[in-house]
Amino acid sequence: MINTRMYWVHAITPLHVGSGRGVGFIDLPIMREKVTSWPLVPGSAVKGVMRENFLRKNTDDKLINAAFGKGGDDMGNAGALVLSDARIVCLPVRSLYGTFAFAACPLVLERLKRDLDSAGHKSGPIEMSFEDDEVVVTTGSKIERNGNVLFEDLDFAIITDNGETNAWAELLAGLLFPNDVAWQRTFKERFVILSNNCFSFLSETGTEINARIKIDQEKKIVQDGALWYEESLPSETILAGLAWCDRDYSGKGITQEMIFKEFCPDKAINLQVGGKATVGKGRVRCLFTRGEGE
């Protein structure tokens, strides 16, 4: 049995996992990787909301403490369930044709392939090379017209590949929407691979920026100076990370199989991740997938 699984985060509503106070015009930016500046969701955030979710379901305290840990100086213990940060897989991008696209790039897929291999999934090679004004799309794509793709105000020419794009679209659609044929089709029709440079540009400019205000409770008008801008990942963003089990530190005889069965189910679970929950932000589908060795 492979002691690692993939976990996927699919944003149903805009997702704001903040990094604190911003230094630019965005007052509340989202979390990003230091080196690539691509969006991410910390594993600690996902683990925390998972614990809260299972506490509300009255899951056995022994299982929860073994999986997520327990505070306290003398009676505390570390958790056996480990979640890596969820890194970007597909960024939804506005498209002139087909409404929107699920955009990835070769470097994103290279890193994803490394994680998929660790979790026992079989994935194909990444041997693509093209210019910044070129893209590859799937067969029967809904986002292309006459050999061109238009994202935001960017114009791309479509080039052909050796079938890698179709293979990746098929793999990801099956993992993300295992029991939903309609969404598998939607994903495959809108999957596109951009150059690394263009993906980085869109990950900086393609997020949602919302202006927020605070109302003076007595005057019922905007409070002086209470205007700020906050950033969110758009709906349909897809991220992924690794989940694995360490040994049981609680001393209660909880096995890795018990933790995986209870907290990493085959069926997707709905979670509330990040801030701004009262204005509808942060609703996600979280699902865990087994490799072929399980």
Secondary structure, 3 states (H helix, E strand, C coil): CCCEEEEEEEECCCECCECCCCCCCCCECECECCCCCCEEECHHHHHHHHHHHHHHCCCCHHHHHHHHCECCCCCCECCCEEECCEEEEEEEEEECCCCEEEEECHHHHHHHHHHHHHCCCCCCCCCCCCCCCEEEECCCCCCCECCEEEECCEEEEECCCCCHHHHHHHHHHHHHCCCCHHHHHHHHHHEEECCHHHHHHHHHHCCEEEEEEEECCCCCCEEEEEEEEEEEECCCCEEEEEEEECCCCCCCCCCHHHHHHHHCCCCCEEEECCCCHHHCCCEEEEEEECCCCC
